[in-house]
Amino acid sequence: MATPPLARLSKRSTGLARLSKKSAPVALDKASIISLAKRSQLAASVDGAVAIDADGDEIPWHAVDTAAEVVADLASDAERGLSGAEAARRLTDFGPNRLTPPDKPGVLRKVWDQLNNVLIFILTAAAIVEGALQSWAEFGLVLGVILVNTAIGLIQEGKAERAAEAIKAMLSQSARVLRGGELLSLPADALVPGDIVQLRSGDKVPADMRLIAATNLQVQEAMLTGESVPVSKSLAPARASASLGDRRCMVFSATNVTSGAATGVVVGTGDSAEIGQISRMVSTVSTVQNNLLRQLEILGRWLAILVAIIALVAFLLALLRARLGFKLAFESAVAIAVAIIPEGLPAMVTIVLAIGTTVMARNNAIIRQLPAVETLGSLTIICSDKTGTLTKNEMTVVALRTAAGPTLSAASATRRRAPSRATTATARATARRSRASRSRGCRRCWPAGLRADDVRRGARRVASVPFESEHKFMATVHEEEGGRRVLYVKGAPERLLPLCSSQVAGDDLRAAPVPLDAGFWTAAQAELSSRGLRVLALCRAELPADFDLSGLTAASLLSSRPLLSMVLLAAILDPPRPEAIEAIRVAHAAGISVKMITGDHALTALAIGRMLGIAPAGGRGVVFTGPEVDRTSDAALRALVGECSIFARASPENKLRIVRALQELRHTVAMTGDGVNDAPALKAADVGVAMGITGTDVSKEAAKMVLADDNFASIVAAVREGRRVWDNIRKILIFNLPVNLAQGTSILWSFALGLPAAPLTALQVLLVNLVTSVTLGLALAAEPAEADIMTRPPRRQGKRLVGKMLLWRCLLVCHLVVVLVIGMFYWAGRSLPLPQARAEAFNVLVGAQVAYFVNCRFLKASCLHPRVLRGNRMVYVSVPATLALMVLLTFTPGLNAFFGMSAVSGVQAGRIAVCMAAVFIIVEVEKALVDPLLMPLVRPLLAALEAATPACLAVDAPLSARLARACGGRRRLGAVDAPGRAVQRRGKARAAARAAAEPAPAGEPGAEAGLEPVTEQHGEHHAA
């Protein structure tokens, strides 16, 4: 059987991302595409392999000198396109122009993911043993816990990964293609490299193409590059190292043509297109394991070991000391194991996370993966996209310059003030020129006090010169009062200044023009551009009555003597959201750094960063560009990500590397974004945050959280809720674990002390675990956030759920409850029947649990305070319900007998109340003494035990060691630099990063920072 060409190429070409595996995405480099396109010219060896002469330093498509060379390389014809037979042959070799779908987990895999938990394994084993012993009540209760926990997990996390599917849905459905000299409309998935495709305004680009011809072509590429404005395309080649947003001679699959027309040759389809590379990254990026899940797994291992040891000791004591016989001794050991296992803990943690999800949803933060709720509370860095996330995604005039000086600035633009006459007249003229801007742009751009309706009324347009990217300006002629004809021109300042001979005197259009001060306007343009603003020049000229309008063209204006008068310069910017500024301030107060990673230009990103408070307001900000990141090694990147808060012209690969570098430095990272280009980084981040309104389906599917209101401030509210969830999970653990241990060890100690019977039955223990513990635990889950929750530093990565304080509290409360339960059981057993003694022991256990629940509402703060009566209405439901359950089970005939109890006397009720008070008071005293007195004594012992802990039972120990070796140095990995604080090694890190980066070619604009001149772009967008 003949080997398919793609498979044969995969043996030789380095351009294949993967070998030919089932369903594996295959991305071809330039050499491979050319080889397949010229298949008839390839020489096949004896074994059928294709011989490829691939140049290791091949020139990328966007750097080839002319489009004609690209067409020749692909063996195509710019005038006639491919023949039908050749296109069919290439379709067979290259495959359809669609993305390879990712593998999806089946139903059984999803169920297994929910069951793959040490605690669930222990519960399953306990259920099997209970069934084998025909203890059907206990068997049903344990099995119910497993089913409920699995169902909750499947319901909350049932959405499968559909990021690559969402990208696939964004592709164009049809395309206009030249085939055999005829223009045909074909399905987009039928395109192959070498096809000649025509584009026009409103089209979705069907494949990656090198442009052959273009007329006023502008393409919205924000989904790939993050740049906020459409990009003007040209035919000139770009540098080989140019970032995606700077490849002006290329158009990319799934982007949108906003204006103009073009013809291009297809150079990449399917997985070989830029969007295919993003899809491949999304499908191959592994999700970071959640800290909470990791720690619960470690806790489950510890509990499994503890249960096994205590059950074995209990079995031996029951068999050898109590002489119960093998069967009874085994049943007792199983009962103890069931008693210690917190059966309700998995369900309780899931419910706590679900409650947090519900609260966040009310605050417009939709959680797609439950564990992300807890991760939000430990964030140390938020990496945010700029366009649409931190900014409004709408261009706004923020500064105006006339000959009289500044007439509008970013600070004064929001104040109500009368605009100058020059500003008003120019605004009216500008409004006349663009019908599209009348309904939308005017309302945003006009200074306060000027009504949009006023500028719509005016003189009739009698002639116009349309915008062309080669000229970078447009013009209109209007008949005004008295029959005067006025020419208005707007465009790039560097293009219009040579056409001006005068300027408006001050800001008064009625005054006679004065000679042009070119130096003033050049300096004003430079000053505005240095702030990252896009600058637009507005000019005018009164035409003589006999002026021949039929000859008015861009060429005639450029070739005639200068006749324009400069009116003003307008600086525009996509402004930051006011709520984002406040949210960043709150984030900094909470110890969370904010970094901007955008596809926009460096100066623009720096200007926005200063407005937001991400970059210092004065002095030189640190900005790294995507090409610089590409040329930087992983080690150097780890050194610079800490000091740099703004990354510009970033590609999807750059964003992914930055996120991973921060994670390697032990940061917990959130990444926000709304475009396709953000999807890989969103998935790789600890918490990916997508925008719900402006975000693409791709970003939403790759993210763990979606902001329904696209408000950056909602992230801060979610962080607050995440910290509250962490606190409440710790409260549940510190509440449940001592009581569960007390239940099991009370039976163990009864054997060790030689008591005639166990104080609690297995059914009583299960009832306490599933009903009482859950009832009170739910109340702890609803505890409000403590007052200082957003002024604490971020929780260090890997911080233990069960820390030293919790371990100490567990030991203290466990033995306190065991002493009280066994003591009251022994006291009652001397004169009362066994059911009544067990009833007292059961009520002491539940009563102690209620008292200890009140202690746990505040981990360290005293509960001997009026605040214990406020803040949580669930307390007024759960505590009375638990006490009522005690009375119901104890005094209801028949029901108490089913649980092996009988009604207690008044004296017994008094002893139960005293035990409850004793627990409450002793724990409150311990709270007051634990930090100053007890922990200094306990901490060395627990630290020694921690040092001797095996790696499989330690929290993230292998990762810590690995990162310590990778980072090299003794700096504490868990430390987080305070936001805005200068890093001591900033100069060395930056020098190392710059040394690792290859300098840009000399002589090119902005080569030092990898930038284009900002002013090159100004006239194009606004004149279009």
N, C-alpha and C positions, 0 to 999 in steps of 0.2 A: 504493500500500500504506500503510495507517495506521501512524503512528508509535507504538510502544509508550509507555504513560504514563510508565514509568521513564525512557525516553530523552528524552521531552519535558520531564520535570522536570529532567533533567540540564542542560538548556540555561539554566534559570532559577535553580535552587536552589543556594545555596552549601553545602548539606548533603551533596552528593555528593563522596565522596573522589576518585572518578575519573569520567570520562565513560564512556559505554557502550562499552567495548572488550571484545573477546572474552576471557572468563575473568577479567576484572578485577573485584576485589571492589568492591562499591558500598555505602557506608555512608550512611544517610539521617539528617539532623538532624530535630528535632522538627517544624519547619515543613513539611518534605517529607512526613513520615509523616502529619501531619494532612491535608495536601493530598490525598494518595492515599486516605486513609480517607474523606474527604468528596468523592470524585471527582465525585459527582453534583451537587455544589454549585459546581464550578469552571466558569468561563467559558472556552470555547475560542476562540481567535482564528482569523482566516481561515487562517493557515498551520498550524493544528492545535496550536500551542504552548499550554501551560497557563499561565495568568496566576496568579502566586502573590504574595500580599501578605505577605511574610515580614518579621517584625520583627527587626532586627539585634540587639536586646537581648532576645531571647525568654527566657522563664523556663524552666529545665530541668524535666524531669518531676518530680524529687525536691523541687523548691521550690514547685510548685503548691500552693495552700492546702489543697485537699481532693481526695480521690480521685474524688469525684463530678464535679469539674471535668475531671479527666483523662478519665473515661469519656465525658463530654459532648464533649470535644475530639475524641475518636476515634469519635464517632457510634455508640456502643455502648449496651448496656443491662445494668446491673449485675445485674438480676434474671433476665433471659432470655438474655443473651449475644447474639451475632450470629446472624442467620438463616443457613440453609445456603447460600442463593443469594449473600448478601452475603459470606460467608466464602470461597466459591469465587471470586467476583470479586476479592476482595483477594488471594487466593493467586496469581491470575494476575498482578496488578499488582506485588505485593511479591516474589513468588517463594517457593520453599520455605524453611522455617526450617532451613537448613543453610549451612555455610561454603563459600565459593568455593574449590575446590581450586587449589593453585599449579601453575604450569607445571613439568614435570619434564624434566631433560636426558635426551636419548636416548643410546643406546649409542655412537653415533659421536661425540657431543659429549664423553662421558666419555673416550673414547680420545684425542680431540684435546687435551683438557686435559692428558693425560699427555705428549703429544708436543710440545706448544707450549712448547719450551725451546730456547734458542739452541744449547746443547751438542748436543742431539738433532738439530737442523737440520744442524750441522756434521758429525756422524757420518753422517747420512743422505746428505749430499753426498759424503762420503768413500766410503761404500758404493757409491753410484752410479758414481763414478769407478773404483773397484776392479773393479766388474762390467764396466764398459765396456772396461777394460784386460784383462779375463778373468783377473784375479788372484783366483781363486775362494776360495782359502784365507783371504786377507785379507778378501774380501767376506763370507764366512760368519762370521768372527769379529766384524766390526763390526756386522753385522746381528743377531747373537746378543745383543750388548750392548744394542742398541735394544729388542729383544723382551723380554729379561729385565727391563730397567728399567721398561718399560711394564706388564708383568705384575705386578711387585711393587707398583707404584703403584695399579693397579686393585684388587688384592686387599686392600691395606691401607686404601684410601679408597673402596671400592665401595659404602658405605652412602649412599644418596641422602638429600637433605633431606626429612624426613617430619614436621617440627614441626607444620605446619598440619593434616596428616592425623591426628596424634595428638590435637590439640585437637578435631577433628571427632568422633573416637571417644568423647570424653568427654561429648558431649551426651546429654541424656535421650532415651530411645527412645519413650516414650509420655507422655500427659498426660490429666488429667480436665478436660474443657472443657464449658462451658455453650453449647449450640447450640440456638436456638429454644426455650429453656426446659427442655431435657432435658440431663442430665449424661451425657456420652459419654466413652469412652476412645478417644483418637485418637492416631495417630503424631505425635511431636513436630514433625516437619518440616511438618505440616499447619497449625500455628499461624500466626496473622496478628495484626498490631496491632489491638487492640480486643477480642480474645478474652478471655473471663472464665475463669480457670483456678483450680482448687482444689488446695491443697497440704496434705500431712500428713507426719507424722514418717517419715523414711526416704526421702522422694522426692528426686529430683534435679531441680532447677528447670529447666524446659524453655525458658524465654525470660526476657528482662528484663521485670520487672513492677512496677507501682506497687500497693501493698497497699490493698485495700478494707476487709478485716476480718482480724484476727489474734488468735489466742488462744495465749499463751505461746510464740510463735514464736521459735525460735533457729535460725540458719543458719550453717554452717561455711563461711567465705569465705576461708580461709587461702590457697587457690590463687590468689585474685585480689588480696587485700590484704596477705597475710603475717601477719595477726593470729592469735595462737596459740589463742585461745579462740572458741567460737561467739558470734555477735553476736545480741543480743536485738533483735527488730524491734518497731516501733511504727507508728502511723498518722500521727504528727505530721510535718509537712514539715521538710526540712533547709534550711540556707542554700544559696543558689545556688552558692556557692564551696566547699561541703563536699567533702571528699575522698571517694573511693569507699567507704572503710570507715565513714564517718560518715553515709551516706545510709540511715538506719534505716527509712525508709518504702519502700525498694526491695528487691527480691530480684533476683539476677542469674543468667543462664543458666549451667548446669553446676556451680553450687554445690549443697550438700547440706543438706536440712532435718534437723536433729538432734532437734528436739522441737517440739511444738505443731502448730497447723493454721492455715491462712490461705486467703484468697481474694484474687486480684489480677487486674488488667487488663494485658494484654500491651502493652508500649510499644516493644519492640525485638526483632527477630528476625534470625537469620542474621548477616550481616556488620554489621548495625546494632546488634547487642548488644555489651555490653562485651567478651565473649570474642571476638567477631568483630573488634573493633578490635585486640585483641592478635594475633589470627591475621594480620590485615593487616600489622601492624608486623613480625611475624616474617618474612613472605614478602617484605617490601620492604626490610628492613634488609640492607645490604651487609656482607659479611664483610671484616674487616680483612686486607689483604695481609700475609702473614707476612714477617718480616724476613729469615729465612734464604732463602726463595724469591726475594725481591727481590734479595738480594745475590748469589745464585747466577746470577740473570739478568744482573746487571751484570758478574759475573766471566765469564760466557759471552760477552758482547759484547767485553770486553777480549781474551779468548782468540781470538775470531774475527778481530779486527783484527790481533793479533799473528801468528796463523797465516797470514793473507793476506800480510802484509808479508814474513815469513820465507820463505814458499813462493815469492813472487815474486822475492825476491833470490836464492834458491837456483836457481830456474829460469833466471834470467839468468846466474848464475855457471856453471851446468852447460852452458848453451848457448854462451856466449861465451868462457869461460875454459877449461873442461874439454873443450869441443867434443864433447859427447856426441851431438849430433843432437837434433832437436826431440822425437821420441818418448821417447828415454831421459831427456832433460832434464825433460820433463813428468812422467814416471813418478817421477823422483827428487824433484821438487817435491811430488808427492802423498805420497810416502813420508815426507818431512819433516813435511808437514801432519799425517799420521796419527800420526807419532811425538810431536808436540807435544800433540795433543789428548788429554786424560785420559779415554780411553774408559770406564774403569771408575768415574769420579768420580760420575756420576748414580746408578749402582747402589750405589756405596759409601755415598753420603749417605743413600739410602733405607734401606739395610741398617743403618746406624748408628742412624737414627731408629727402625727396627723393633726393634733390640736395646733401645734405650731404652724403647720401648713395652712390651716384654716384661718388663723389670725393673720398670717402674712397675706393671704388672698384678700382679706378685707382691706389690707394696706396696699393693694395693687401689685403684690409680689407673688407670682404663681410658681409654686415649687413643683417640678416635674419628677424629682427623685428625692424620696423622703430623707435619706441621710444628709443631704445637702443643707437641711435646716440647721443641724448641729455644726457643720463645717463653717457656715456663715459666722458663727460666733467666734471663730478662731482666726479670722482673716487678719493678715498683717499687711497685705498689699492688694490694691484694686488697680488692675490694668484696664484702662478704659479707651475705647474707640472715641474719636472726636465728633465726627459728623453725625448729627441726629441723636447723640447720646449726651455729650457735654454741651453741644451747641443746638441752636434752634433749627438748623438745616434750612435757613432762609437768608439770602443775602440782604444786608441792611447797610444803608449809608451811615457811617460812623464819624466821618470827618469831611469838611469842605474847606478848600483854600481858594480865596479870591485875591486880587491884587491888594485889597485892603487888609488881608491877613486871614486868620481862621474865623469862619462864620459858624461852624458846627463842629463839635468834637464828640468823642464817645461819652464824655462826662456830661456834656450839655445837650446831647441829642434828645434826652428824655425830658428836658425842662421845657415848659411852655414859654415860647418867646417868638417874637415876630421875625420871620426870615428876611434876609436882605432882598433888595429889588433884583439883584443879579440872580440870586438863588430862585426867586419866584418866577422870573421870566424864563430862566433856563428850564425850570421844572415844567412849566407849561409847554414849552417847546418839546421837551423830551417826551412828555405824555402824548403829544400829538403824533409822535413818530411810531409808536408801537401800540397797536390796538390790544395786543396781548397783555401789555403791562398795565393797561388802564384798570383792569378789574382786580389785579392782584399786586403788582409791584409798586404802584403809586402809593397805595395805602401804607406800605412799609417804609418807603424811602423818603417821602416828603417830610421836611421839618415840621415840627409841631406848629399849628396855627394855620396851615395851608390845607384847604379842603380839596379832596380829589375831584369833586364835581366842578370846581372852578377851573381846574387846569384842563378839563375835557372840552370846555367851550373855547373856541378860538378860531384862528384863520384856517382857511381851506388849504389842504396840501395840494401843490401843483406839480411837484416833481420829487424824485427820490433817487438816491444811489444806494443799492443794497450792500449789505456787509459782505466782504470776502476776506477769508483768512489771510490772503496774500497782502491785502491793503491795510487791514486792521482798523477800519473805520467805516461808518455809514453816514449818510447825509440826507436831509429832506429840505424842500423849499416850500414856504408857506406865504400866502397872501394875507397881510395884516391890515390894520386900519389905514385908510388913505391909499390903498392899493400898493403899499410897499411890499416888495418881495424880499424875504429874509431867508438866508441859508443857514441851517443849523447842522453842526457836525459833532459827532461824538466818536471816541476811539482811543487807541493807545497814545499816551502823551508823547512818546518818542517819535511817533509817526506824524502827529498833528503839529507839534511845535515848529518844524520846518515850513509848514504851510501858513504860519501866522506872521503877520507883519506888525500887528498892534495888539493891544490888550484893553479890556474895559477899564476905565478909570475908576479905581476903588472898587465899589460894587454897584455903581450907578450906570445902568444901560442907557439912560437918556443923555448922559454926558458924552462928549466927543471922545473917541478912543485915543489912547496915548501910545507912544512907541513901545514895542515889546521889550520887556526885561527878561530875556531868555534865561539868564542866570538865576533869577528868582524862581521861575517855574521849574527849572531843573533841580534846584535845591529843594523846593517844596515836594517834588515828586520823589526825590531820593529819601527825604525825611519820612514821608508816608510809607514808602516801600520798605524802609528799614524796620518799620513796626509790623511788617507782615501783612500790610493792607494791599488790596488790589486797587489800582489807581486808574481812573477814567477821566479823560480830558473832554471838556465841553466848550465848543467854539461857535462863533456866529459871524455872518457878514451880510450887509445889505447889498442886494444886487441891483444894478441899474435896470431901468424899465425895458431897455432894448436887449437885455441879456438873453441869449438863445438857450432856452432850457432843454431843447432837444439834444444838444451836444454835451449836456452835463453827465459826465461819467467819472469814475474813480481815476481813470488815466488822465482825463483833462484836468482834474483838480491837482493831481500830482505834478503835471507838466507845466501848469500855468504859474504865473508869478504869485508869491504869497499874498493872499487877500483876506485871510481870516483874522478875527480878533479873539484872543484867548479870554474866556469868561471865568472859568473856574476849574479846579481839579476836585473830583469826588472820590473819596476812599471808601471802599465797601468791604464788608467782612460778614462772615456767618457768626453772629454774636453768641456768647455763652448763655446758657439758661441761668436766670437768677437763682432758681432753686438749687442748681448744681453748685454754684459758688458757696451757698450756705451748707450744702451737704458735704462738700470737701472740707470746709472748716470744722464741721462736727466730726468727720472721719479723722482728721488730724488730731483733734482733742482726744479721740478714742485710741490714739496710737497707731492708726492705719495710714500708710502711705498711699498716695494716688499717683499713678503713672499714666501718661497719655501715649498711646501707640496708634498712629494714624498714617494713612496713605497720602496725606496732604503735604504741601511744601514745608520746609523746615521753619522759615521765618513766620509763616502763617501759624503753624503749630505753636511756636514760641510766643507769639502775640496772644493767642488764646490761652496758653498756659499761664501767662502772667496775669491775665484778667481773672482766671479761675483760682489763682493762688497755688498752682502746681509748681510754677517756676518763680524764682525770686523776682520781685517787682522791679528792682534796680540791678544794674550790673549785667554781666554777660551770662546768659543762660546756657546750660549744657544740653545740646541736641545732637543725637546721633541719627544718621540716615540709614535706610535699608541697605544701600550698597556698602556702606561702612560695616554694617553688621555682617553682611555676606563675607567680607574679607577678614573678619575677626574670628579667631579660634574660640573654641568653647571655653577654655580657661580664661582668656582675656575677656570674653563676654560676661563670665561670672564676676569678674572684677569691676566691670563698668556698669552693670545693671543696678547696682546699689546706689551709685552716685548720679546716674542720669534719670531724669523724670519724664523726658519727652523723646520719643522716637518717631521720626518722620519718614515719609516715602517707604513705609514698611510693607513688605510683601507677606503673604500668608505664612511662608516659611520663616520669615523674620519673627513674626508674632509668636509662632510656635516655639522657636528657639529661646526667645526672651522669657516666655512663661516657664519653660523647663529650666532655664538658668536660675530663675528666682526660686523655683522649687528645690533645686539642688543646694541652694543656700539656706534651706530649711525655712522658707517662707510659705505661708498658706496663701494662695493666690486666687483672686477672682478676676475674670476677664469679661468685660462687657463688649457688646457689639451688635450690629444689626445687619451686616452684609454677609454675602457668601464667603468673602475673604476672611471673615472672623471665625468661621465654623471650626477649623482644626484647633485653633487656640482655645475656643470655647469648650471643646470636648476635653482637651488636655488639662485645662485649669482645674483646680480643686472645686471651684464653683464657676461655671459658665453662666453668664447673665445676658439674655437676649432681650431686645426691645419688642414689645407686643404690637405696637401700632406700625412703626416704620420698619420693623425687622422682617427679614425674609423667612420663609418657612425653613430654610436650611439652618439658619442661626438658631431658630426656636427649637428645632429637633436636636441640635447638637448641644444645647444648653441644659443646665440643671434647673435654672430659674428663668422665668420670663416676667418682665415688667409690663403690666397691663397699661400703664400710663406713660411709658417711655421716660419716666422721671428718675434721674440719677439719685434724687433724695430718697426714693423708695428703697434703694440698696441699704442706706444707713438705717432705715427703720427695720429692714430685714436683719441687719447685723445685730441690732438691739434684741430682736426676737430670738435670733440664734444664740446669743449669750444667755438669754433667759432660759431657753430650752436646755442648754448644757447645765446650768445651775439646777434646774428642776430634775433632770435625770440623775444628777449626783444626789439630790435630796431623796429621790426614790430609792436609789441604791443604799444610801446610808440608813434608810428606814427599813427596807426589806431584808437586807442581808443579815443583820444581827438577830432579827426575829426568826428567820428561817434556820439559822444556826442554832438558836435556842431551842427550837422545836425538836431538832434531831438530837442535839447533845443532851437535852433533858432525858430522853429515853436512854441514851448511852450511859449517862451518869446513874440512872436508876438501876441498870445492870451492875455497874461498877460498885455502887453502894449496897447492892444486895436487897433492893426493895422487892416486895412480893409481886408487884405488877407495875407496868409502865404508866406514868401519869397521863399520857395522851394516846389516843388510838390513831391509826393511819387515816381514818375517815375524818377525824377532827382536824388533823394537821392539813389535809387537803382542803377542807372547808376554809380554814384560816388563810391558806395560801391564795385560793382562788376568789374568795368573796371578801373577806375582811381586808386583806392586803391590797387588793385591787381597788376597793372602795376608797380607802384612805390614800392609796397611791394616786388615784385620779385627782383627788383634791390637791395633792402636792404638785401634780402636773399643771394645775391651774394657778399656781402661785404667781403673783405679778413680779415684774422685774424690780430688783432692789435699786435704791436711789442712786448709787454710785456706779451702775452697770456700764455707762458709756464714758466714764472717766478712768476706768481701769486700763492698764496696758493689755494688748491682745494676749490671749492664752498661748503659751508656747506650744509649738507643734509637738505632738506626742505626749502632752500632759495626761497623766493617768486619771481615769475615772475613779479608780480605787487608789487614792494616794495614802500618804502616811497618816493623815488625820482620820480618814475614813477607816483605815485598818484598826487604828487605836479605838475609835468609837465602836466598831464592830466587836472587838474583844471585850470592851468594858460592858456594853449593853447586853451582849449575848450572855455573859456569865452572870450579870445582874438578874436578868430574866430567868435564867436556869435556876439560880438560887431561890428566887421567889416562887417559881412554879413547883419545884421539888419540895421546898420547905412547906408551902401551903398544902400540897398533896400529902406529905408525910403527917402534918399536923391533923388534917381532916381524917386521914386514914386510920388514925389510932382509935377513933370513936365512932366513925361514920362508915356506912357501906361504900364499896368501891365506886358505884355510879355517882354518888354524891361527892366523893373525894375528887373524882375526875372532873365533875362539873365545876368544882372550885378551881382546880388547876387550869381548866380550859378558860374560865372567866378571868383568872389572873393573867393568863397569856394575852387574851384579847384586850383586857383593861390596860395592861402594860403597853400594849401596842398603841392604844388610843393616846395614852399620856406621852409616849415617845414620839408619836406623830406631831403633837403640838411642839415638842422640842425641835423637830426637824424642819419646821417651817422657816427657821433661820439657822443656818449652819453654825455661825459664830456669834451673832448678835443674841442678846438675852431675850427670852420670851416673857420675862417678868416685866412687861411693859404694855401699855395700852395698845401698841401697834399689833399685838397678837390678835386683837379683836376686830381688826380692820383688814381690808385689801382683798380678801378671798371669800366670796360668798359660798363657794363649794364646801367650805369648812362647816357651815351651818346646816349642810345637808348630810355630808359624809359621817361626821361624828355622831349626830343623833341616830342616823341609820345603823351605824355599827353597834351602838349601845342598845338600840331596839332589837337588833338581831341577837345580841347576847341574851336579852330577856326572853325573846321568843323561843330560842333553842333550849334555854334552861328550864323554862316553866311550862311549856306546852306539852301536855301528856301525849305520849306516842311519838312525837317528834324528838323529844329528849331521849327517849329510849332507843330510837333508831341510831342516834349518835353516841349511845353508851353513857348517858348522863341521867341525873334526876334533879329535882328542884333543890336549890340551896337554901339554907336558913338565914335568918337575919344576921347572926354572928358571922357567918361566912361572907355575907355581902359587905359587912364592915371591914373584914380583913382584906377583901378584894379592893375596896376603896383606899385603904391605907397603902396597899402595894402600888396602886396607880400613883398616888401622891409621892411615894418614895422614889419611883422611877423618874418622875418629872423633876423633883428637887435635885437628885443626885446628878442627873445629866446637866442641869443648869449650873451646878457647882463646877462640874467638869469643864463646861464651856468657859467659865471665868478663869480656870486655872490651866487649861490645856496649852495655850501659847506661851505664857511666861514661865510655867513650872514643869509641866508634864512632857511637852514635846522635846525640849532640850535633852531629856533623859531617854525618851523613846526613840528619837530620830537616829542616833548612832546604831542602835540595834537593828532597826528596820533598814538602814543603809547597808549594813553588813549583809543582811539577808538578801537585799537587792543585788549586791555585788556577786553573790553566789548563785543567783538565779540563772537557770539554763536559758539559752537564746530563744528556745521555742516558747518559753513562758514570760519573756521580757517584752516590754512595749517598744518595738521598733529598734531594738539594739543593733541588729545587723545593718540597718540603713544608716544609723548614726556613725558606725565605724567606717562604713564605705564612704560616706560623705566627708568624714574627717580626713580620710586619705586623699580624696579627690580635691578638697579645698586646700589641703596642706597648711598648716598653721594651727595655732593653739587657741584661736579665738573661739569663744563658746558659740556653738552652732545655733543654739536656740535664741541667741540675742537678736534683737531687732533694733536697728538704728531709729532714733526718733525722727519723725518727719520734719524736714526743713533743717535738720542739724547737719553741719558740715562733717563729712567723713574725713578722718585724718589722712587716709591714704589716697585721697582723691587725685592728687597730682600724679602719684605713681601709677594708679590704676588707669588713668586717662592716657598717660604716656605709654603704658604697656599696650593698651588697646590701639592707640594710634600707630605704634610701631608694628603691631600685627596687621594693621590695615594697609593695603597698597594704595599709595596716593593716586588721585584721579589724574588723567592726562592734563598736562599744562596747557594753558592758553584757552581752555574752555570756560565759559561763564560759570562762576560758582564752583570751580573745580575743588577749591579747598574744603568746602562743606558738602560737596556732591549735589549742589543746587543749580537750578536754572535761575536766570535773572527774574525776580518776581514781577517786574514791570512787563516782561514779555507777554504775560498772560492777561493783563488787565483789560485791554480794549476788546479782546476777543469775546469774552463771555457776555458782556453787557451790550455790545453792539449787535450781537447775533439776534 
